[in-house]
């Protein structure tokens, strides 16, 4: 190799430590408007020691938007909740109330399960 090559011309084949280029490998999250998202709302107890949790799935949005939405749902339902793996979990059975709230915000939502 010639010494005149610049660093931008060299391609790294393997690098164990050093510069972290994780931003280059991240997939961009496509954020759809609320009218194009199809949400499912269901109450479940599985894996939660008998406690009922209302789960909202089907979001295609950024984590910041989900955090704002879960905060609004928690205050309107008067209970706790969290965001896990692009789903929102609200403590207790609040299917009807959450359905009304998210449809007012412009989301398309359905009740799922019994």
Backbone torsions as a table, in degrees:
resi	resn	phi	psi	omega
1	UNK	NA	146.0	178.6
2	UNK	-87.1	149.6	-178.1
3	UNK	-77.6	-8.9	-176.9
4	UNK	-83.6	-5.3	179.1
5	UNK	-71.2	137.5	179.0
6	UNK	-83.9	168.5	-179.8
7	UNK	-65.9	-28.2	-178.8
8	UNK	-72.0	-22.2	178.6
9	UNK	-81.8	-19.0	-177.6
10	UNK	-84.9	136.7	177.5
11	UNK	-109.1	132.2	179.7
12	UNK	-84.5	123.7	179.6
13	UNK	-88.4	-42.9	-179.9
14	UNK	-144.7	134.6	177.7
15	UNK	-148.8	117.1	-176.3
16	UNK	-83.1	-42.8	-179.1
17	UNK	-126.9	163.4	174.7
18	UNK	119.2	-138.6	-176.4
19	UNK	-60.8	131.1	179.9
20	UNK	-100.8	112.4	-179.9
21	UNK	-104.3	43.0	-178.1
22	UNK	-66.5	-25.4	179.0
23	UNK	-65.7	-27.9	-179.7
24	UNK	-75.4	-25.8	-177.4
25	UNK	-96.8	-8.4	179.9
26	UNK	-71.9	142.2	175.8
27	UNK	-88.3	136.3	176.7
28	UNK	-71.7	141.8	179.0
29	UNK	-90.2	123.1	179.5
30	UNK	-82.5	117.5	-179.2
31	UNK	-96.1	116.2	178.6
32	UNK	-92.6	150.9	174.3
33	UNK	-66.3	156.2	-176.5
34	UNK	-56.0	-32.5	-177.1
35	UNK	-67.2	-21.9	-177.0
36	UNK	-98.6	1.9	-179.2
37	UNK	-100.2	134.2	178.2
38	UNK	-106.8	109.0	-176.9
39	UNK	-98.7	149.9	173.6
40	UNK	-118.6	130.9	179.6
41	UNK	-117.1	124.0	178.7
42	UNK	-146.3	150.8	175.3
43	UNK	-99.6	135.8	-178.1
44	UNK	-142.2	156.4	176.7
45	UNK	-123.8	-6.5	-172.1
46	UNK	-65.5	129.4	177.9
47	UNK	74.0	16.4	-177.0
48	UNK	-127.2	25.7	176.5
49	UNK	55.0	40.2	176.2
50	UNK	85.0	-3.9	179.9
51	UNK	-83.4	134.6	179.8
52	UNK	-83.5	134.4	179.5
53	UNK	-132.9	135.4	175.2
54	UNK	-92.4	122.9	-175.2
55	UNK	-112.0	131.0	178.4
56	UNK	-115.5	118.5	-177.7
57	UNK	-120.6	168.0	175.7
58	UNK	101.0	12.7	-179.0
59	UNK	-77.0	139.2	171.5
60	UNK	-127.7	75.1	-173.9
61	UNK	-150.3	172.4	-179.1
62	UNK	-77.7	154.5	-179.8
63	UNK	-60.0	-30.6	179.6
64	UNK	-65.5	-39.8	178.6
65	UNK	-66.3	-40.3	178.0
66	UNK	-64.3	-39.0	179.6
67	UNK	-63.4	-40.6	177.7
68	UNK	-66.1	-40.4	-178.8
69	UNK	-67.9	-41.9	-179.7
70	UNK	-66.6	-33.9	177.3
71	UNK	-64.5	-42.2	179.3
72	UNK	-66.1	-42.7	179.8
73	UNK	-65.6	-39.1	179.8
74	UNK	-64.0	-40.9	-179.2
75	UNK	-71.0	-37.7	-178.7
76	UNK	-72.8	-31.8	179.2
77	UNK	-89.1	-15.4	179.9
78	UNK	69.2	38.0	-177.2
79	UNK	-148.8	179.4	-179.7
80	UNK	-88.4	170.4	178.6
81	UNK	-178.0	173.4	-178.1
82	UNK	-155.2	169.6	174.0
83	UNK	-112.6	124.3	177.6
84	UNK	-134.8	122.4	174.2
85	UNK	49.8	51.7	179.0
86	UNK	62.1	23.4	171.7
87	UNK	-125.2	154.1	177.2
88	UNK	-109.0	132.6	176.3
89	UNK	-117.1	123.8	178.2
90	UNK	-115.2	131.0	-178.0
91	UNK	-68.9	135.6	179.1
92	UNK	94.0	174.1	179.8
93	UNK	-100.3	103.2	-176.7
94	UNK	-129.8	38.7	-174.2
95	UNK	-59.6	-50.2	-176.1
96	UNK	-65.7	-43.3	-178.6
97	UNK	-64.7	-42.4	179.7
98	UNK	-68.1	-37.9	177.2
99	UNK	-59.3	-44.0	178.3
100	UNK	-63.9	-41.9	-177.1
101	UNK	-66.1	-48.8	-175.7
102	UNK	-71.4	-29.4	176.0
103	UNK	-71.3	-32.7	174.4
104	UNK	-66.1	-30.3	178.0
105	UNK	-80.0	-5.4	175.2
106	UNK	102.9	1.7	179.0
107	UNK	-80.6	150.4	170.4
108	UNK	-92.2	120.9	-175.1
109	UNK	-136.4	150.6	177.0
110	UNK	-132.9	149.6	171.4
111	UNK	-81.3	136.5	-177.5
112	UNK	-124.8	148.1	-179.8
113	UNK	82.9	-178.3	-176.0
114	UNK	-82.4	NA	NA
